Each structure stands twice: as structure tokens, then as C-alpha cells.
């Protein structure tokens, strides 16, 4: 009886910028879905420290943030035996590929990037550094240098994949071959926008975040800052318009959610009660992850070992891709 070889897993690529401690939106929108892929894909994850340099000017803060992100992923279940987790800057070839892609990428494409268009619309494009303007090229290089098959993205990030495919096609066309693999977007349609403390999308730039691995007292203090309307304790309230309920829904059972919604409609139940219930559910959910995070965050030798092992794991792919594009473009012998 002939045996059939097991099909190779497709490769999934995800990156996260180290600009401070991850918040609840990062966890639900990117980190948890990315970790879930490690069983079914060959998963490559990188901490995008090159990207962080567009704004970060504190080297110690940048290095510490890399450790925080690494410990965060490990605390939530990243398995270094299954997935490669590494520093972007440990693969300097990504900057060489960025230059090669820059030489086939037209200015018009970069001017259509969301970040640049937003800055131009606000009249602040003169304040943008070159790194921000060419950010999409480095992002494309991040994807293409690992021969990525799929890249998980939110619906608002699909443009990055479209631009990446455009650059890869232009390079392949310019040098007459299939030197760069065209990746596919894996759009996470089911990821809802996580509201921040003020009701807007949770974002560090808005200063409205909840950091789930904070010590309980600090976590509770953040949750108590969620903005609500002015209805009093005895007033009936609409659970469908309350951000506390929206967040509670992410962690509560169907029965617990139904009970809170009934309390809202009946009255005699204040926003303070709802915030306390949200805190208790979040603290219960994140307590084991917090314990794991606290156990490893100061062990820089261990975290460096994980990052170094991840870089070694991806290096054969990187060397193959960079050799292809150098040969194709006429660099070297």
C-alpha cells in the first residue's frame, strides 16, 4: 500500500508594532486570532521594531516594548515549537528587499496609502518623515520575504495586501519571472470594533484603552473610566447603546449577558454595577494569562532565546527569497 505525503501547511504571516503595552483591541483583533492559526498554518510572527522607528526615539523603551510583546504572545499561548516569533530587525535582508521594491513602486501608489492620504487631508503631510511615507513598501517586504501564503488582516487593512501584491507583480514583471509569491488576504470579518473608554474605536492614539494584563486594581480603575450617559440608578437604560454591555458581551455567557440586559431595562441598576460586573468577568478571564506574563516578562534571557530561535527558523526562507531577487535583478555575480 502506498503512503501519501502529508500536504505542506500554508504559511501565515503576522506582525505587530512594539509601541507600548498591547490593549484589549490588540488582543481581540490581532493577537488571539493570530495565535489560533499556529495549529493549522506554518505561522511566522514578528515584532516590527523597524516600523516603530517612524515615531519612537527612546531605544530602551523600544527594546522593553519588544520584550513586552513577546511575553504577551507567550502568555496567551504562543508555542515557540510550532510558530516562529522573532524581531523584524534580526532579519536585515528585509531592508534590502524594501529597496528593490522601492525601485519598481510608483509614487502614485504610495500617495494613495490611507495614512498618507489622512495626513494630506489634515494638511500635515509636510510633517511626515520618509519612513512613514514609504511604510507600505517595508510592510510589503515584510510579507514577501517569507514567501507568505496568507496574511490575516482586518477589513480596514486589506489595502496593505493589495499594495503588496501590486509591488510583487511589478517586480516580477520588470524582471520577467515569478520571483515573488503573491500572498492572499485572510480577512477576519467576524472581528467587531472594540469600543474604547470614550466609545470610539479603542486606540492608543485616542488614549481610551483598556490594558487587560494590568494588576486588578489598575484594571478596575481603567474600567471605571468608561463614559456613559447621565441616567441615574433607578432609570431604565438601553443595553444596546451602552459600551459597558458591548464589552461585557465579549466575556460573559449568554445567560450572564441576558441578566445584565434585563437589569438595564428594569432599572434600579447603575452603571457602576455594570462596570463592576465587567471588571469581575475580565479579571477572571485574564488572571491566568497575567500570572504567566508576570512570570516571564523580566526573564530577558528566555525571551531573547525565543526571539533568536524564531529568527533561525525563518532564515532559510529569507535567504532563498533574497537570493532569488538578487539574481533576478542582476545584483552580485
C-alpha positions in Angstrom: 0.0 0.0 0.0 1.5 3.3 -1.0 1.6 6.1 1.6 0.7 9.7 0.7 2.9 12.5 1.9 1.2 15.0 4.2 0.5 18.2 2.4 2.7 21.1 3.5 1.0 23.7 5.6 0.4 27.1 4.2 2.4 29.9 5.7 0.7 32.6 7.7 2.5 35.9 8.4 1.6 38.5 11.1 3.4 41.4 12.6 2.8 43.8 15.5 4.4 47.1 16.2 6.0 47.5 19.6 4.7 50.8 20.7 3.8 50.2 24.3 1.7 47.6 26.1 -1.0 45.9 24.0 -4.6 46.8 24.8 -7.8 44.8 24.6 -8.4 45.8 21.0 -5.0 44.4 20.0 -5.7 41.2 21.9 -9.1 40.5 20.4 -8.4 41.9 16.9 -4.9 40.5 16.2 -3.2 38.6 18.9 -5.7 35.9 19.8 -6.7 35.2 16.1 -3.0 35.0 15.2 -2.2 32.5 17.9 -5.2 30.4 16.9 -3.6 29.9 13.5 -0.5 28.2 14.8 -2.1 24.7 14.7 -3.2 24.9 11.1 -0.6 27.0 9.4 3.2 27.4 9.4 3.0 30.6 11.5 5.6 33.4 11.3 5.1 36.3 13.8 7.4 39.3 14.0 7.8 42.3 16.3 8.0 45.2 13.9 10.8 47.3 15.6 11.9 48.8 12.3 8.4 50.2 11.8 8.4 51.6 15.3 11.3 53.9 14.5 9.0 56.2 12.5 7.9 57.6 15.9 9.9 56.0 18.7 13.1 57.9 19.8 13.8 56.1 23.1 16.0 53.0 22.5 15.5 51.5 25.9 11.7 51.9 25.6 11.7 50.2 22.2 13.7 47.2 23.5 11.5 46.9 26.5 8.4 47.1 24.3 9.7 44.2 22.2 10.1 42.1 25.3 6.5 43.1 26.4 5.0 42.0 23.1 7.0 38.7 23.2 5.9 37.9 26.7 2.3 38.9 25.9 2.1 36.4 23.0 3.7 33.6 25.1 1.4 34.3 28.0 -1.6 33.9 25.6 -0.4 30.6 24.3 2.1 31.1 21.5 4.1 27.9 21.2 7.7 28.5 20.0 7.9 24.9 18.9 5.0 25.4 16.5 5.5 29.0 15.4 8.4 31.3 14.7 8.4 34.5 16.8 11.2 37.0 16.0 12.4 40.6 15.8 12.0 42.2 12.5 15.4 43.8 12.8 17.0 40.4 13.2 16.2 39.9 9.5 18.1 42.9 8.0 17.5 41.5 4.5 14.0 42.9 4.7 15.5 46.4 4.2 17.3 45.2 1.0 14.1 43.9 -0.4 12.4 47.1 0.6 14.9 49.0 -1.7 14.4 46.6 -4.5 10.6 47.0 -4.3 11.0 50.8 -4.0 12.7 50.8 -7.4 9.6 49.4 -9.1 6.9 51.2 -7.0 5.5 54.4 -8.3 4.9 57.5 -6.1 1.2 57.5 -7.0 0.7 54.2 -5.3 2.2 55.4 -2.0 0.2 58.6 -2.2 -2.9 56.6 -2.2 -2.0 54.8 1.1 -4.5 55.5 3.9 -2.0 57.0 6.3 -0.6 59.5 3.8 -4.0 60.5 2.5 -5.2 61.1 6.0 -2.2 63.3 6.8 -2.6 65.2 3.5 -6.3 65.8 4.2 -5.4 67.2 7.5 -2.8 69.5 5.9 0.1 67.9 7.8 1.8 65.9 5.1 4.9 68.2 5.5 5.4 66.7 9.0 5.5 63.1 7.7 9.0 61.6 7.6 10.2 59.4 4.7 9.7 56.3 6.9 6.0 57.0 7.3 5.6 57.7 3.6 7.3 54.5 2.5 5.9 52.4 5.3 3.8 50.4 2.8 7.0 49.3 1.0 8.6 48.0 4.1 5.3 46.3 5.0 5.2 44.6 1.6 8.8 43.4 2.1 7.8 42.0 5.5 5.3 39.8 3.8 7.1 38.9 0.6 10.5 38.0 2.1 8.9 35.0 3.9 7.0 33.6 0.9 3.8 34.1 2.8 0.7 32.4 1.6 -1.9 34.2 3.7 -1.9 37.3 5.9 -4.7 37.7 8.4 -6.0 41.3 8.3 -9.0 43.3 9.4 -11.2 44.7 6.7 -9.6 48.2 7.1 -6.1 46.7 6.3 -6.9 45.0 3.0 -5.3 47.9 1.2 -1.9 46.8 2.6 -2.3 43.4 0.9 -3.4 44.9 -2.3 -0.4 47.2 -2.4 1.9 44.3 -1.5 0.5 42.2 -4.4 0.9 45.2 -6.7 4.6 45.6 -5.8 5.3 41.9 -6.2 3.6 41.9 -9.6 5.6 44.9 -10.7 8.9 43.3 -9.6 8.0 40.0 -11.3 7.0 41.8 -14.5 10.1 44.1 -14.5 12.5 41.2 -14.3 10.5 38.5 -16.2 9.7 35.8 -13.8 7.7 34.6 -10.8 10.3 35.6 -8.2 8.0 36.8 -5.5 4.9 34.9 -4.3 1.6 36.8 -4.3 0.0 36.5 -0.9 -3.7 36.3 -0.1 -5.5 38.3 2.5 -7.4 36.3 5.2 -10.0 38.9 6.1 -11.4 38.5 9.6 -15.0 39.6 9.0 -16.1 38.5 12.5 -13.8 40.8 14.4 -16.0 43.6 15.8 -14.6 47.0 16.6 -13.7 47.1 20.2 -15.0 50.3 21.8 -12.6 52.3 24.0 -13.4 54.2 27.2 -15.0 57.1 25.3 -16.9 54.9 22.8 -14.6 55.5 19.9 -12.5 52.6 18.5 -10.0 51.5 21.1 -6.7 53.1 20.2 -3.6 54.3 21.9 -3.7 57.5 19.8 -7.1 58.3 21.4 -5.9 57.5 24.9 -9.1 55.3 25.5 -7.6 51.9 26.0 -8.1 49.0 28.5 -4.9 47.0 29.2 -6.2 43.6 30.3 -3.0 42.3 32.0 -2.7 45.2 34.4 -2.9 44.4 38.1 -6.5 44.0 39.2 -6.7 47.4 41.0 -5.3 49.3 37.9 -7.6 47.3 35.6 -10.6 48.2 37.7 -9.6 51.8 37.7 -9.5 51.8 33.9 -12.8 50.1 33.5 -14.4 52.6 35.9 -13.5 55.4 33.4 -15.8 54.1 30.7 -18.0 57.0 29.7 -21.8 56.7 30.0 -24.9 58.9 29.7 -26.3 60.7 32.7 -29.2 58.3 33.6 -29.5 57.7 37.3 -29.5 54.4 39.3 -33.3 54.0 39.1 -33.7 54.9 35.5 -34.3 52.1 32.9 -31.4 52.0 30.4 -30.9 50.8 26.8 -28.3 48.0 26.8 -27.9 48.1 23.1 -26.3 51.5 23.2 -24.0 51.1 26.2 -20.3 50.4 25.7 -20.1 48.6 29.0 -22.6 46.0 27.7 -20.7 45.7 24.4 -17.5 44.9 26.3 -19.3 42.6 28.8 -20.6 40.6 25.8 -17.1 39.6 24.9 -16.5 37.7 28.1 -19.9 36.8 29.6 -22.0 33.7 28.9 -25.4 34.1 27.2 -27.2 33.8 30.5 -25.0 36.4 32.2 -25.5 38.8 29.3 -29.2 38.4 29.3 -29.3 39.1 33.1 -27.4 42.3 32.6 -29.6 43.4 29.8 -32.7 42.7 31.9 -31.2 44.7 34.8 -30.7 47.6 32.4 -34.3 47.6 31.2 -35.8 47.1 34.6 -34.0 50.0 36.3 -32.5 50.1 39.8 -29.2 49.1 38.3 -26.5 51.7 37.9 -23.6 52.0 35.5 -21.3 51.4 38.5 -22.8 48.0 39.0 -22.3 47.2 35.3 -18.7 48.3 35.4 -18.0 46.2 38.4 -19.6 43.2 36.7 -17.4 43.8 33.6 -14.3 44.1 35.8 -15.0 40.8 37.5 -15.5 39.0 34.2 -12.4 40.4 32.7 -10.3 39.8 35.8 -11.5 36.2 35.9 -10.7 35.7 32.2 -7.2 37.3 32.2 -5.9 36.2 35.6 -4.1 33.1 34.4 -2.6 35.0 31.4 -1.5 37.8 33.8 0.2 35.3 36.1 2.1 33.8 33.1 3.1 37.2 31.8 4.4 38.3 35.1 6.4 35.1 35.5 8.4 35.7 32.3 8.5 39.5 31.5 11.7 40.1 33.4 13.4 36.9 32.1 15.1 38.6 29.2 17.4 35.7 28.5 14.4 33.4 28.0 12.7 36.0 25.8 15.8 36.5 23.7 16.1 32.7 23.3 12.6 32.6 21.9 13.3 35.5 19.5 16.6 34.2 18.4 15.1 30.7 17.8 12.3 32.3 15.7 14.9 34.2 13.6 16.8 31.0 12.9 13.6 29.2 11.9 12.7 31.7 9.2 16.3 32.3 8.0 16.4 29.6 5.3 13.2 31.1 3.7 14.7 34.6 3.8 18.0 33.5 2.3 16.1 31.7 -0.5 13.9 34.7 -1.4 16.7 37.3 -1.2 18.9 35.1 -3.4 16.1 34.9 -6.0 15.5 38.6 -6.1 19.2 39.5 -6.2 19.8 37.0 -9.1 16.7 38.3 -10.9 17.7 42.0 -10.6 21.4 41.5 -11.5 23.0 42.1 -8.1 26.1 40.3 -7.2 28.0 37.9 -9.5 
